[in-house]
Amino acid sequence: MLKHPILFAISCLFAVLSSNNIQSQTHSKSPRHSLSQSDRLVFDQASMLTEEGVYHEAARVWKGLVDDYPDCGNYRHHYAVCLLHSGAPVTSVNKELSNAISVSGSFISGSGKFNEDICAAPVDVLVYASQVKLLLLEFEEALSLLTRFNVEAKKWNPLRQTAEILLTNIETAQKLIESPIDVQVRNMGPLINTEFDDTHPVIRADEKQLFFSSQRARSNGSNHGSFDPNTKDHYADIYVSERDSAWGEADWVNIGLTKHKFALAISPFGENLAIAHVDGWEEVVFQSNKRKGKWQKAVSSSVIPDAPSEGVIVFSPNNSFAIMSVADRKGRTGFDLYQYTKLSDGSWSNPEIIEGPINSDRNEVSPFISADGTLFFASNRQTSMGGYDCYRSVFDNGMWSEPVNLGFPINTVDDDRYFVISAEGTRAYIASRRNRPLNDYDIFEITFTEETQLVNGNIMLLNALLEVEFDRITLTSIQSGNTADVMVSEDSQQFLRAIIYGGQSYRIDYFKGGAVFMTDNIEIATDAGYHLYTDPIDSFEGGISGEGTLRVEKYIEPEPELIDSSLSLEDSLELLSLLGQVPEEEGWISVFNLNSLQIHTPAIDIPSMADEVVRRINEERHPQLSISSGAFRNETTSFEDANALSGKRSANVFIRLKKILLDQGYKNAVDYTFLPFEIKVVTDPDDDSPDYVTIQITSSPK
């Protein structure tokens, strides 16, 4: 007879409820097994590492369980998710998720999180598999997996919201890929990128320097053995590349910090660098200044005294406002963008979350303010193509406009972040995981056409060395009356540094001995385009304007001077000039400059060349035609590829010109002669026109 019948009844009821609960979490036919005590300890370790977000190490531990239990879809699911989060190649993640689905047969209908006795994968595996199919651009398969998840998952499944976002991502990706914008996106190559993460590009307004962060090993070996324990990669360092006609090899910038150093912003003319220092627990903003050509040890930033030490902050070019990305303390909306405004007394306002459509219920990160005041940032909101996309917003009528996705191919179905753009607006830079075999970030250069530019390129940068000492220099906008100090001291030298805008007039006052010593007046046309002023300023020349008013207007390329005005050669996109001053009866030369990928355009006036050949044939002077071409070889192009492109350029003109002449009854080697092509590969980055086609027509005297 039982001594405690009530306790026994409660125990039986608990057992029944527990059994029902397990059944509700699993399919009725889900296989189960029991692990040994040692394997349970391994399972607990893998689960704990996954929950803590230490995905690299967690994946290693899960891999051991997968090897021991290859038919367990549950373990394969967790292993694949850790691979995805740790940045493993998408193809390998896709393989593991596919295996988890195939060996499971049916799924745990609930979350089934970290249950070591269950072999079937949780239904969540379908969402992760759909995400990977999106990364592989397999849209139909991704949609099919989401449909299956929505049928089989419990209503309360926490991944239902993720599935909804993925569905919108897929729709957005299909729409944007079908309507790409006219830009060129190129990987910046081995002078900038490595097989490790290369991220956080920032550029000076004049595009003379590119700073970024990289987890590569230093060339001098000074970070040997120094690794992030979570990722097993080197701590990120700051690197800089200089630009002349092309970007040079990146050099390490030693700013004295020990953990991850991420570039946040560079001042418009390169004297101050903002850095985020991340030690795995907190992110603190530091600042480094340049002195005597070297960057000094970074110190904690105190530009805005009340700003949080954690978060990414960037300042507008004229330093009148700042934008900061800060994590929501309640964890409901991820990172949001806040704005600070400089007050009339020089202090900063309290931070205010940007109202309106800028912030979403997801993350808004990596803000950047262009020279014209346009705000760019990255977000993984529902309107992205997948992961993080970059967005653009302008300040109009007292508020920031609805963010606009920058479109494909600037954005992709993978993570695209840290967008920055030059003051001129013709080139931008972005860190992206696109097209990467190792799933690491690379930095890409984006080249815009005049029609697709994202910012107002009507800007003049003043970066002039002062050859005479002044006490103070002020810049006053005639339209607004706003005045700013624009004299900067660097290495015991003084500079006039400012950004001024098209369609406005300015007065520059130079103070000496407490009074205005001289004044400059500058007017900039509305369509002036981009200008950079770097000439030294002294008091004898009257500053920039010569003590008058400098009118800045758009530079227009002069019309080419034709050798024979009777020829109907028209100026085209590629016909920049006609070279050679020899008499007409001796020679006829045309030079066509091409862009780096161009073979030809219909604008090249082949019929006019044919007319000149026919004219000389009719004069019985047997014309000879010489075609030469060149192609530039950079660090990402092989000699063979550049040589082939150069040859195609000559061959294209040859085929088109020969066809016109043949249609008129004139044959090569009978009525005229094509000389052998002169094919060149240009490697000098200082060459003004490395990509070209030259056509020369000569003939013997009558």
WOVEN-V240679 format. One record per residue. RES is the residue in three letters. PHI is phi in radians with two decimals (NA if undefined). NEAR is the number of other ideal C-beta (glycine too) atoms within 12 Angstrom. Layout:
# WOVEN-V240679
res=(RES	RES)
phi=(PHI	PHI)
near=(NEAR	NEAR)
This chain:
# WOVEN-V240679
res=(MET	LEU	LYS	HIS	PRO	ILE	LEU	PHE	ALA	ILE	SER	CYS	LEU	PHE	ALA	VAL	LEU	SER	SER	ASN	ASN	ILE	GLN	SER	GLN	THR	HIS	SER	LYS	SER	PRO	ARG	HIS	SER	LEU	SER	GLN	SER	ASP	ARG	LEU	VAL	PHE	ASP	GLN	ALA	SER	MET	LEU	THR	GLU	GLU	GLY	VAL	TYR	HIS	GLU	ALA	ALA	ARG	VAL	TRP	LYS	GLY	LEU	VAL	ASP	ASP	TYR	PRO	ASP	CYS	GLY	ASN	TYR	ARG	HIS	HIS	TYR	ALA	VAL	CYS	LEU	LEU	HIS	SER	GLY	ALA	PRO	VAL	THR	SER	VAL	ASN	LYS	GLU	LEU	SER	ASN	ALA	ILE	SER	VAL	SER	GLY	SER	PHE	ILE	SER	GLY	SER	GLY	LYS	PHE	ASN	GLU	ASP	ILE	CYS	ALA	ALA	PRO	VAL	ASP	VAL	LEU	VAL	TYR	ALA	SER	GLN	VAL	LYS	LEU	LEU	LEU	LEU	GLU	PHE	GLU	GLU	ALA	LEU	SER	LEU	LEU	THR	ARG	PHE	ASN	VAL	GLU	ALA	LYS	LYS	TRP	ASN	PRO	LEU	ARG	GLN	THR	ALA	GLU	ILE	LEU	LEU	THR	ASN	ILE	GLU	THR	ALA	GLN	LYS	LEU	ILE	GLU	SER	PRO	ILE	ASP	VAL	GLN	VAL	ARG	ASN	MET	GLY	PRO	LEU	ILE	ASN	THR	GLU	PHE	ASP	ASP	THR	HIS	PRO	VAL	ILE	ARG	ALA	ASP	GLU	LYS	GLN	LEU	PHE	PHE	SER	SER	GLN	ARG	ALA	ARG	SER	ASN	GLY	SER	ASN	HIS	GLY	SER	PHE	ASP	PRO	ASN	THR	LYS	ASP	HIS	TYR	ALA	ASP	ILE	TYR	VAL	SER	GLU	ARG	ASP	SER	ALA	TRP	GLY	GLU	ALA	ASP	TRP	VAL	ASN	ILE	GLY	LEU	THR	LYS	HIS	LYS	PHE	ALA	LEU	ALA	ILE	SER	PRO	PHE	GLY	GLU	ASN	LEU	ALA	ILE	ALA	HIS	VAL	ASP	GLY	TRP	GLU	GLU	VAL	VAL	PHE	GLN	SER	ASN	LYS	ARG	LYS	GLY	LYS	TRP	GLN	LYS	ALA	VAL	SER	SER	SER	VAL	ILE	PRO	ASP	ALA	PRO	SER	GLU	GLY	VAL	ILE	VAL	PHE	SER	PRO	ASN	ASN	SER	PHE	ALA	ILE	MET	SER	VAL	ALA	ASP	ARG	LYS	GLY	ARG	THR	GLY	PHE	ASP	LEU	TYR	GLN	TYR	THR	LYS	LEU	SER	ASP	GLY	SER	TRP	SER	ASN	PRO	GLU	ILE	ILE	GLU	GLY	PRO	ILE	ASN	SER	ASP	ARG	ASN	GLU	VAL	SER	PRO	PHE	ILE	SER	ALA	ASP	GLY	THR	LEU	PHE	PHE	ALA	SER	ASN	ARG	GLN	THR	SER	MET	GLY	GLY	TYR	ASP	CYS	TYR	ARG	SER	VAL	PHE	ASP	ASN	GLY	MET	TRP	SER	GLU	PRO	VAL	ASN	LEU	GLY	PHE	PRO	ILE	ASN	THR	VAL	ASP	ASP	ASP	ARG	TYR	PHE	VAL	ILE	SER	ALA	GLU	GLY	THR	ARG	ALA	TYR	ILE	ALA	SER	ARG	ARG	ASN	ARG	PRO	LEU	ASN	ASP	TYR	ASP	ILE	PHE	GLU	ILE	THR	PHE	THR	GLU	GLU	THR	GLN	LEU	VAL	ASN	GLY	ASN	ILE	MET	LEU	LEU	ASN	ALA	LEU	LEU	GLU	VAL	GLU	PHE	ASP	ARG	ILE	THR	LEU	THR	SER	ILE	GLN	SER	GLY	ASN	THR	ALA	ASP	VAL	MET	VAL	SER	GLU	ASP	SER	GLN	GLN	PHE	LEU	ARG	ALA	ILE	ILE	TYR	GLY	GLY	GLN	SER	TYR	ARG	ILE	ASP	TYR	PHE	LYS	GLY	GLY	ALA	VAL	PHE	MET	THR	ASP	ASN	ILE	GLU	ILE	ALA	THR	ASP	ALA	GLY	TYR	HIS	LEU	TYR	THR	ASP	PRO	ILE	ASP	SER	PHE	GLU	GLY	GLY	ILE	SER	GLY	GLU	GLY	THR	LEU	ARG	VAL	GLU	LYS	TYR	ILE	GLU	PRO	GLU	PRO	GLU	LEU	ILE	ASP	SER	SER	LEU	SER	LEU	GLU	ASP	SER	LEU	GLU	LEU	LEU	SER	LEU	LEU	GLY	GLN	VAL	PRO	GLU	GLU	GLU	GLY	TRP	ILE	SER	VAL	PHE	ASN	LEU	ASN	SER	LEU	GLN	ILE	HIS	THR	PRO	ALA	ILE	ASP	ILE	PRO	SER	MET	ALA	ASP	GLU	VAL	VAL	ARG	ARG	ILE	ASN	GLU	GLU	ARG	HIS	PRO	GLN	LEU	SER	ILE	SER	SER	GLY	ALA	PHE	ARG	ASN	GLU	THR	THR	SER	PHE	GLU	ASP	ALA	ASN	ALA	LEU	SER	GLY	LYS	ARG	SER	ALA	ASN	VAL	PHE	ILE	ARG	LEU	LYS	LYS	ILE	LEU	LEU	ASP	GLN	GLY	TYR	LYS	ASN	ALA	VAL	ASP	TYR	THR	PHE	LEU	PRO	PHE	GLU	ILE	LYS	VAL	VAL	THR	ASP	PRO	ASP	ASP	ASP	SER	PRO	ASP	TYR	VAL	THR	ILE	GLN	ILE	THR	SER	SER	PRO	LYS)
phi=(NA	-1.27	-1.39	-2.26	-1.09	-1.17	-1.09	-1.11	-1.12	-1.13	-1.11	-1.13	-1.09	-1.08	-1.12	-1.14	-1.10	-1.11	-1.11	-1.13	-1.13	-1.11	-1.13	-1.20	-1.54	-2.31	-1.27	-1.05	-1.89	-1.15	-1.18	-2.32	-2.70	-1.98	-1.58	-1.21	-1.06	-1.18	-1.20	-1.11	-1.13	-1.12	-1.07	-1.09	-1.13	-1.09	-1.12	-1.14	-1.11	-1.14	-1.12	-1.45	1.40	-1.57	-1.25	-1.05	-1.24	-1.07	-1.05	-1.10	-1.25	-1.06	-1.03	-1.09	-1.22	-1.10	-1.12	-1.39	-2.28	-1.13	-1.67	-1.65	-1.14	-1.09	-1.18	-1.10	-1.04	-1.11	-1.07	-1.14	-1.10	-1.17	-1.06	-1.07	-1.24	-1.52	1.59	-1.27	-0.94	-1.06	-1.09	-1.25	-1.13	-1.04	-1.10	-1.18	-1.17	-1.08	-1.13	-1.08	-1.23	-1.21	-1.35	-1.38	1.31	-2.02	-2.06	-1.21	-1.28	-1.56	-1.29	0.97	-1.26	0.97	-1.85	-1.27	-1.60	-1.80	-1.61	-1.28	-1.26	-1.20	-1.08	-0.98	-1.02	-1.18	-1.20	-1.13	-1.15	-1.13	-1.07	-1.22	-1.10	-1.08	-1.10	-1.57	1.10	-1.70	-1.16	-1.12	-1.12	-1.09	-1.14	-1.10	-1.14	-1.16	-1.07	-1.13	-1.07	-1.11	-1.38	-1.65	-1.41	-1.13	-1.07	-1.57	-1.00	-1.12	-1.56	-1.09	-1.14	-1.05	-1.12	-1.12	-1.13	-1.06	-1.05	-1.18	-1.01	-1.11	-1.09	-1.13	-1.06	-1.07	-1.16	-1.27	-1.18	-1.23	-2.26	-1.19	-1.59	-1.48	-2.39	-1.89	-2.07	-2.29	-1.15	-1.34	1.42	-1.20	-1.22	-2.03	-1.67	-2.32	-1.37	-1.75	-1.15	-2.12	-2.43	0.91	-1.19	-2.41	-2.26	-1.17	-1.05	-1.52	1.06	-1.47	-2.43	-2.10	-1.81	-2.78	-1.97	-2.58	-1.77	-1.33	-1.35	-1.21	-1.14	-1.58	1.29	-1.26	-1.90	-1.09	1.46	-1.77	-2.26	-1.25	-1.12	-1.40	-1.90	1.17	-1.80	-1.09	-1.13	-1.17	-2.01	-1.62	-2.22	-2.37	-2.13	-1.73	-2.04	-1.94	-1.60	-2.66	-1.31	-1.61	-1.15	-1.32	-2.03	-1.21	-1.91	-1.53	-2.01	1.50	-1.58	-1.85	-1.72	-1.19	-2.04	-2.01	-1.21	-1.86	-2.86	-2.10	-1.08	-0.90	-2.07	1.50	-1.65	-2.29	-2.19	-1.71	-2.34	-1.69	-1.84	-2.10	-1.85	1.79	-2.07	-2.47	-2.13	-2.06	-1.46	-2.07	-2.43	-2.19	-1.96	-1.63	-2.47	0.93	1.42	-2.17	-1.46	-1.46	-1.03	-1.20	-2.18	-1.04	-1.31	-2.36	-1.07	-1.95	-0.97	-1.63	-1.23	-1.03	-1.25	-1.75	2.26	-1.78	-2.18	-2.32	-1.94	-1.17	-0.98	-1.62	1.13	-1.57	-2.65	-2.40	-2.10	-2.29	-1.73	-2.26	-1.25	-1.12	-1.11	-1.54	1.23	-1.59	-2.13	1.12	-1.56	-2.15	-1.69	-2.04	-2.19	-1.96	-2.17	-1.33	-1.52	-1.08	-1.54	1.59	-1.46	-1.93	-1.24	-1.20	-1.18	-2.22	-1.08	-1.25	-1.39	1.63	-1.48	-1.07	-1.55	-2.19	-1.48	-1.95	-1.68	-2.07	-2.36	0.75	-1.20	-2.55	-1.98	-1.31	-1.06	-1.61	1.59	-1.28	-1.69	-2.05	-2.75	-1.95	-2.65	-1.81	-1.14	-1.10	-1.47	-1.43	-1.39	2.42	1.09	-1.60	-2.08	-1.74	-2.24	-2.26	-2.53	-2.08	-1.56	-2.51	0.94	1.42	-2.65	-1.45	-1.30	-0.99	-1.09	-1.99	-1.07	-1.21	1.51	-1.64	-1.72	-1.10	-1.69	-2.37	-1.33	-1.83	-1.29	-2.26	-2.48	1.06	-1.36	-2.37	-2.43	-1.27	-1.11	-1.16	1.51	-1.53	-2.37	-2.43	-2.41	-2.59	-1.72	-2.57	-1.72	-1.14	0.90	-1.95	-1.22	-1.81	1.17	-1.58	-1.34	-2.15	-1.77	-2.09	-1.78	-1.98	-1.96	-1.75	-1.57	-1.07	-1.36	-1.81	-1.03	-1.72	-2.23	-1.35	-1.47	-1.46	-2.40	-2.10	-1.71	-1.83	-2.46	-1.95	-1.24	-1.62	-1.54	-2.19	-1.30	-2.16	-1.45	-2.90	-2.31	-2.09	-2.03	-2.08	-1.40	-1.14	-1.21	-1.68	1.41	-1.21	-2.12	-2.38	-1.37	-2.21	-1.67	-2.16	-1.76	-2.59	0.93	1.09	-1.98	-1.93	-2.30	-1.67	-2.30	-2.83	-2.02	-2.17	-2.08	-1.11	1.38	-2.34	-2.12	-2.38	-2.13	-1.94	-1.88	-1.80	-1.78	-2.64	1.14	1.45	-2.34	-1.24	-1.52	-2.74	-2.38	-1.94	-2.18	-2.27	-2.03	-2.06	-1.13	-1.07	-1.93	-1.16	1.40	-1.64	-2.43	-2.17	-1.87	-2.24	-1.15	-1.08	-1.99	-2.28	-1.40	-1.40	-1.54	1.29	1.24	-1.40	-1.65	1.16	1.08	-2.17	-2.19	-1.61	-1.73	-1.71	-2.26	-1.18	-1.42	-1.99	-1.05	-1.12	-1.12	-1.17	-1.59	-1.37	-1.21	-2.20	-1.13	-1.33	-1.28	-1.70	-1.22	-1.87	-1.15	-2.24	-1.08	-1.91	-1.46	-1.62	-2.87	-1.88	-1.73	1.66	-2.01	-1.31	-1.03	-1.04	-1.21	-1.67	-2.75	-2.53	-2.27	-2.30	-2.06	-2.07	-1.52	-2.03	-1.41	-1.14	-1.98	-1.49	-1.77	-2.85	-2.40	-1.08	-1.27	-1.15	-1.47	-1.10	-1.02	-1.15	-1.11	-1.07	-1.04	-1.17	-1.12	-1.09	-1.02	-1.28	-1.09	-1.13	-1.53	1.02	-1.98	0.66	-1.16	-1.99	-1.97	-2.03	-2.07	-2.20	-2.62	-2.40	-2.47	-1.48	-1.89	-1.84	-1.20	-1.76	-2.05	-1.36	-1.06	-1.09	-1.15	-1.14	-1.13	-1.14	-1.12	-1.08	-1.13	-1.12	-1.15	-1.15	-1.11	-1.11	-1.14	-0.99	-1.14	-1.18	-1.22	-1.10	-1.13	-1.07	-1.16	-1.15	-1.09	-1.63	1.66	-1.80	-1.98	-1.13	1.31	-1.78	-1.67	-2.71	-2.40	-1.56	-1.38	-1.02	-1.13	-1.93	-1.75	-2.20	-2.05	-1.73	-2.01	-1.41	-1.17	-1.51	-1.13	-1.16	-2.47	-1.28	-1.85	-2.76	-2.34	-2.07	-2.04	-2.18	-2.04	-2.21	-2.74	-1.42	-1.04	-1.08)
near=(5	10	7	10	11	11	12	14	13	13	15	15	14	14	14	14	14	14	15	14	15	22	20	19	29	31	27	16	15	31	23	23	22	14	24	14	11	13	23	19	17	27	35	21	24	35	27	19	28	33	18	18	18	26	29	28	25	36	35	25	29	41	27	23	39	33	17	21	31	19	22	34	41	48	47	39	46	44	44	43	38	37	35	39	29	32	32	32	24	35	22	25	34	31	23	36	41	28	27	42	37	21	28	36	18	27	39	40	30	28	27	38	24	29	30	29	24	37	35	38	47	43	42	41	46	42	42	40	46	41	41	40	33	41	38	28	24	24	28	16	25	35	26	20	37	35	20	23	34	24	18	30	31	22	13	12	29	17	33	24	18	27	34	21	30	39	29	28	40	36	25	31	39	23	19	28	22	14	14	20	25	18	29	23	32	30	30	37	23	20	28	38	38	33	21	32	36	43	46	43	48	48	42	37	41	31	38	27	36	45	47	48	45	44	35	32	21	25	16	11	12	15	27	13	11	21	20	23	17	25	27	20	29	30	34	41	43	43	42	37	37	25	27	13	18	31	35	22	21	34	26	27	36	22	34	19	34	22	31	35	41	44	49	46	42	38	35	39	34	33	27	33	41	40	42	42	37	30	21	18	11	17	28	30	38	37	32	35	27	28	16	11	14	17	34	23	21	31	22	21	32	15	27	32	15	17	30	25	22	23	36	44	41	44	34	30	36	29	28	25	30	38	44	43	41	33	23	21	14	9	11	14	23	24	37	36	45	36	38	34	24	21	13	11	7	14	14	27	21	17	25	23	23	32	14	22	19	34	33	31	20	30	32	42	44	44	48	48	43	39	40	35	31	37	41	45	46	42	44	36	33	24	29	40	44	44	37	39	46	48	43	35	34	23	24	13	8	11	17	34	20	17	31	26	36	42	32	32	31	38	44	39	38	39	36	47	46	44	46	46	44	38	42	34	32	24	35	43	44	47	45	45	35	35	24	30	15	23	30	32	42	41	47	42	40	41	28	26	18	17	10	25	31	39	35	28	33	29	41	43	36	42	33	33	25	35	19	25	21	32	20	26	38	26	35	26	26	20	15	16	14	21	21	31	25	39	30	30	23	23	16	11	22	27	30	42	40	39	42	46	37	31	22	28	29	38	33	43	27	36	23	19	11	9	13	20	26	28	27	37	27	35	27	34	22	17	18	28	27	34	31	29	31	19	20	20	34	22	20	12	19	21	35	38	26	20	18	16	21	30	19	34	19	18	13	11	13	9	14	25	16	24	27	24	12	13	25	15	32	19	22	21	20	31	31	26	25	31	23	23	12	16	13	24	20	20	28	37	32	40	29	40	30	35	23	28	20	26	27	29	22	15	19	34	31	33	23	29	38	33	26	39	37	26	24	33	27	18	19	14	26	23	36	26	39	29	39	28	39	34	37	36	27	32	24	22	27	15	19	13	19	29	24	20	35	36	27	26	43	38	22	28	37	31	21	27	38	28	18	25	33	20	15	19	12	28	17	23	14	13	27	36	25	29	20	14	27	21	26	29	27	30	20	17	19	12	20	16	26	29	34	38	44	38	44	32	40	27	30	16	12	10)
